[in-house]
Amino acid sequence: MASRLILRIHEKQTRLTSAEKKIAQVILENHDIIETHTATEIANLAGVSKASAARFFRTLGYADFEEIRLQAREERNQKQPYRQTVVTDSPTSLGRSIGDHLELELRNLTRSFEELSSYNLIEATNILSAAPSIWFLGFGAEDGIARTGRAIFSQLRHGVHYISGIGEDWSSDLAMVGPRDALVLLSLDARPKIMRSIINYARTSRMQIITLTDHSYEQQAARFSNVVLPCHVASYGLLPTHATILSMLRLLGIAFAGKNPETAKQRAETLEAIIEELDIME
């Protein structure tokens, strides 16, 4: 998959000409076409001229089509099959564990954001912008991430909540949800049985569901979610990693603030005024 090319296409999508959009559509529908077809063949499939194809690739920041092909081959050669757990026989010393940890976290982050669809990010942002209320939900270790999500979005808008299920009392929080509310579900393996019941209730209540989950669960999550934002979360099996899912949450917050600058500004001013009135900061 030519993931860096796909990322550039998503970033430039709104600024492409009609001919360039046709080429982009051909590539987006078949990511491997870069390695199997020439620039002329891709132009023919898109129904545009070879000159339009050349301008398209320059618009994306490439010198020529050959540079794109070399990049695609490099990505294919480096890409490893996705694993939830990385197995290593190397002895673990402090220096090695730090380096291995950094390398794995960077790989998870890089692959997640290279493969992230800008359409999904925009759709998720639209849902959060239109929602009367936003609810964050996580289970197990992801419960803390749900609290973080609430803290992030509480700085950007009103009506942000956290479904706690304290004492297994899910009904108290769920009784307050309404149509068009957004449920941000943070779900990594393993998943409790109660999750299915809560999802069914959310769908019955006509909530819009945004799921941040591990890459291997993307297809299952798509069955009940309006938008899925998959994250690579490979680890060495000792502890789950939340670096990518936390970064994805922050990206959602940034995208929301970008779409709703006045709302975010007013919220910040309100919070600042309350903090000043309460005199709680030194």
C-alpha positions in Angstrom: 0.0 0.0 0.0 1.4 3.4 -1.0 0.3 4.9 2.4 2.3 8.1 2.2 0.8 8.8 -1.2 -2.7 8.2 0.1 -2.1 10.5 3.0 -1.0 13.3 0.6 -4.1 12.8 -1.6 -6.3 13.2 1.5 -4.5 16.3 2.6 -4.8 18.0 -0.9 -8.3 16.6 -1.8 -10.1 19.9 -1.5 -7.5 21.8 -3.7 -7.4 19.3 -6.6 -8.8 20.1 -10.0 -11.6 18.0 -11.5 -9.1 16.1 -13.6 -6.8 15.5 -10.6 -9.8 14.3 -8.5 -10.4 11.6 -11.2 -6.9 10.4 -10.9 -7.1 10.5 -7.1 -10.3 8.4 -7.2 -8.6 5.7 -9.3 -5.7 5.5 -6.9 -7.9 5.5 -3.8 -9.9 2.6 -5.2 -6.8 0.5 -5.8 -3.8 1.5 -3.7 -1.5 -1.1 -5.4 -2.0 0.4 -8.8 1.1 2.5 -8.4 3.3 -0.6 -8.6 1.3 -2.4 -11.3 0.5 0.4 -13.8 2.4 3.2 -15.5 1.5 6.9 -15.2 0.0 6.8 -18.7 -2.1 3.7 -17.9 -3.4 5.4 -14.7 -4.3 8.6 -16.7 -6.2 6.4 -19.2 -8.1 4.7 -16.5 -9.0 8.1 -15.0 -10.0 9.4 -18.5 -7.6 12.3 -18.4 -4.4 13.3 -20.3 -0.9 12.2 -19.4 -0.1 15.9 -18.8 -2.9 16.1 -16.2 -1.4 13.1 -14.4 2.0 14.7 -14.4 0.5 17.9 -12.9 -1.3 15.8 -10.3 1.8 14.1 -9.0 3.7 17.5 -8.9 0.7 19.0 -7.0 1.3 16.2 -4.4 4.9 17.2 -4.0 6.6 14.6 -6.2 9.2 15.3 -8.9 7.7 12.6 -11.1 5.9 9.3 -11.2 9.1 7.3 -10.7 9.6 8.9 -7.3 6.2 7.7 -6.2 6.9 4.1 -7.5 10.1 4.0 -5.5 8.4 5.2 -2.4 5.6 2.6 -2.8 8.2 -0.2 -3.2 10.1 1.0 -0.1 6.9 1.0 2.0 6.0 -2.6 0.7 9.5 -3.9 1.6 9.4 -2.3 5.1 5.8 -3.2 5.9 5.4 -6.2 8.3 2.2 -8.2 8.9 0.1 -6.5 11.6 0.5 -8.1 15.0 -1.3 -7.3 18.2 1.7 -8.7 20.1 5.3 -8.4 19.0 7.5 -11.4 19.9 11.2 -11.0 20.5 13.9 -13.3 21.6 16.4 -10.5 22.3 17.5 -10.2 25.9 16.0 -7.2 27.6 18.4 -4.7 29.1 17.5 -1.2 30.2 19.0 0.4 27.1 17.5 -2.1 24.7 14.1 -1.9 26.3 14.0 1.9 25.9 15.0 1.7 22.3 12.6 -1.1 21.4 9.8 0.7 23.2 10.4 3.9 21.3 10.7 2.1 18.0 7.4 0.2 18.5 5.5 3.2 19.7 6.7 5.3 16.7 5.8 2.5 14.3 2.3 2.3 15.8 1.8 6.0 15.5 3.2 6.3 12.0 1.2 3.4 10.6 -2.0 4.6 12.3 -1.9 8.2 10.9 -0.6 7.2 7.5 -3.6 4.9 7.1 -6.1 7.3 8.7 -8.8 8.5 6.2 -9.3 12.2 6.3 -13.0 11.5 5.3 -13.4 9.6 8.6 -11.8 12.3 10.6 -14.0 14.9 9.0 -17.2 12.8 9.6 -16.2 12.2 13.2 -15.7 16.0 13.7 -19.1 16.7 12.1 -20.8 14.3 14.4 -19.1 15.8 17.5 -19.9 19.3 16.3 -23.6 18.6 15.8 -24.1 16.4 18.9 -26.2 18.0 21.7 -24.0 16.0 24.2 -20.9 13.9 23.9 -20.4 10.8 26.0 -17.1 9.0 26.5 -17.0 5.3 27.4 -14.1 2.9 28.0 -13.7 -0.5 29.8 -10.9 -1.7 31.9 -7.7 0.2 31.2 -9.6 2.3 28.6 -11.8 3.7 31.3 -9.0 6.1 32.2 -8.7 7.1 28.5 -12.4 7.8 28.5 -11.8 10.2 31.4 -9.0 11.9 29.4 -11.3 12.2 26.4 -13.9 14.0 28.6 -11.2 16.3 30.0 -10.0 17.2 26.5 -13.4 18.0 25.1 -14.7 19.7 28.2 -12.2 22.4 27.4 -13.7 22.8 23.9 -17.4 22.8 24.4 -20.3 22.2 26.9 -22.3 19.0 27.3 -19.4 16.6 27.6 -19.9 13.5 29.8 -18.3 10.3 30.9 -20.2 7.0 31.3 -18.7 5.6 34.5 -20.8 2.5 35.3 -19.7 2.8 38.9 -20.9 -0.3 40.8 -22.0 -1.7 37.5 -24.8 1.0 37.5 -24.8 1.8 33.8 -28.5 2.7 33.8 -28.0 6.0 35.6 -25.8 7.5 32.9 -27.6 5.8 29.9 -30.9 7.2 31.1 -29.6 10.7 30.3 -28.5 10.1 26.6 -30.6 11.3 23.7 -31.0 11.2 20.0 -28.0 12.6 18.0 -25.8 12.5 21.1 -22.3 11.2 20.3 -20.9 8.2 22.0 -17.1 8.0 21.7 -16.3 4.4 22.4 -12.7 3.5 23.4 -12.3 -0.2 23.0 -9.2 -2.5 22.9 -9.0 -6.2 23.5 -10.4 -7.8 25.7 -14.0 -6.6 25.5 -16.6 -7.2 28.3 -20.0 -8.7 27.5 -21.7 -5.6 28.7 -20.3 -3.6 25.8 -22.6 -5.3 23.3 -25.7 -4.4 25.4 -24.6 -0.8 25.8 -24.0 -0.5 22.0 -27.4 -1.9 21.3 -29.0 0.6 23.7 -27.0 3.5 22.1 -28.2 2.5 18.7 -31.8 2.2 19.9 -31.5 5.7 21.4 -30.2 6.9 18.0 -26.8 8.0 19.3 -24.0 8.5 16.8 -21.2 6.1 17.6 -17.5 6.9 17.0 -15.2 4.0 17.9 -11.5 4.3 18.5 -10.2 0.7 18.5 -7.3 -1.5 17.6 -6.7 -2.1 13.9 -7.6 -5.8 14.0 -11.1 -4.9 15.3 -11.9 -2.3 12.6 -14.3 -4.5 10.5 -16.3 -5.6 13.6 -16.6 -2.1 14.9 -17.8 -0.8 11.5 -21.0 -2.9 11.9 -22.2 -0.8 14.8 -20.3 2.5 14.4 -21.0 5.6 12.3 -17.2 6.2 12.2 -14.3 3.9 13.1 -10.8 5.4 13.8 -8.5 2.4 13.9 -5.2 2.5 15.8 -2.2 0.3 15.6 -1.5 -0.9 19.2 1.1 -3.6 18.8 3.0 -4.3 22.1 5.4 -6.8 23.6 2.5 -8.5 25.4 3.2 -7.3 28.9 1.1 -4.2 29.0 -1.3 -2.6 26.5 -0.2 0.6 24.8 -2.5 3.6 24.7 -0.1 6.1 23.0 -1.9 5.9 19.6 -5.4 6.1 20.9 -4.5 9.1 23.1 -2.9 10.8 20.1 -6.0 10.0 18.1 -8.2 11.6 20.8 -6.0 14.7 20.7 -6.3 14.9 16.9 -10.1 14.7 17.2 -9.9 17.6 19.7 -7.8 19.7 17.4 -10.1 18.9 14.4 -13.1 20.0 16.5 -11.5 23.2 17.5 -10.5 23.9 13.9 -14.1 23.5 12.8 -15.6 25.3 15.7 -13.1 28.1 16.7 -15.7 30.4 18.2 -17.2 27.7 20.3 -13.7 26.6 21.6 -12.7 30.2 22.2 -15.9 31.0 24.2 -15.5 27.8 26.2 -11.9 28.7 27.1 -13.0 32.2 28.2 -15.7 30.8 30.3 -13.4 28.3 32.0 -10.8 31.0 32.6 -13.4 33.3 34.2 -14.5 30.5 36.5 -11.0 29.6 37.5 -10.2 33.3 38.3 -13.4 33.7 40.3 -12.7 30.6 42.3 -9.1 31.7 42.8 -7.8 28.1 42.6 -4.7 28.6 40.6 -1.5 30.2 41.9 
